[in-house]
């Protein structure tokens, strides 16, 4: 039997809305001001693009918005009808469906839609789908699509891999100079990387506050607060905002104020968010006095290898150390460290139907970790954006049973 409880909102969130609003306003005004727009994958070379004067737009952020506003499920069939499989990334299909149907949550911000790209830059460290996604728009608008090809299942982040990725990134400079009508300035790149590194260090410190008991912030808060880390890294606005948020969370931790009133259990979330059900899931865990204290997903925007002394090698190291493109043994070791750091009682794996690259329950990892750590696990089936693949009743029942199992232990 659960009891109603009050969600503790963060005071800083209001300021974040202003920061994000400014970002979208600048995107919309860019073409009128003569600025070129570069589309970039969320873990692509944004620092390079910013240093060369491009407005940088992240379509995965738009995909998450389509999921969170629950528009995605109605838009995905538009892309399916054009030949995009229902089994591929639902960020891709919901975004392209949005373009084809002319419907987007950006319209509520006064924008007609996402800004048209002058160039599209991808990094395949996340999956191959980002390349196919960007190439659709390259064909649609007859604009260049350039990319960095990162290997998968990386064990050690060694010299040959880093050297290759650094050279691939550096090779983008010449075509970007031609497209942007600007000259590359390595000192400007170093300035942007310094800001990006400061942003990432602050974001890590913010997520680390959840190691406190009780946790002052949860995964569901993180999915909102990560916005600046995704779309504004390399800017002073992101740094300034995260300083404010970190101070609030550190004060909460010092005062023993938890995001969940009377926190009883702590869970680690592995995999993608279920964007269309974040509020419902957050409410359920809150009622169960269970804090989802950390996730692999939100930690994906921590890039401690960024280095202004070696700009291209630093970006290469940072963006191939990403969890999603590491080997199973490296992923498993990371999960062990996170479970200990955040003092979790169990691990929840989200098996996202259209995101196999970010569903880490499919090759026996839950069973191996449970045997090694003694932590029970739960697998929920669903998707990041396509809610036709998600059973609310089944998920709710399974989560309740899982928390009961934790209580019995």
Order of alpha helices (4+ residues) and beta strands (2+ residues): alpha-beta-alpha-beta-alpha-alpha-alpha-beta-alpha-beta-alpha-alpha-alpha-alpha-alpha-alpha-beta-alpha-beta-alpha-alpha-beta-alpha-beta-alpha
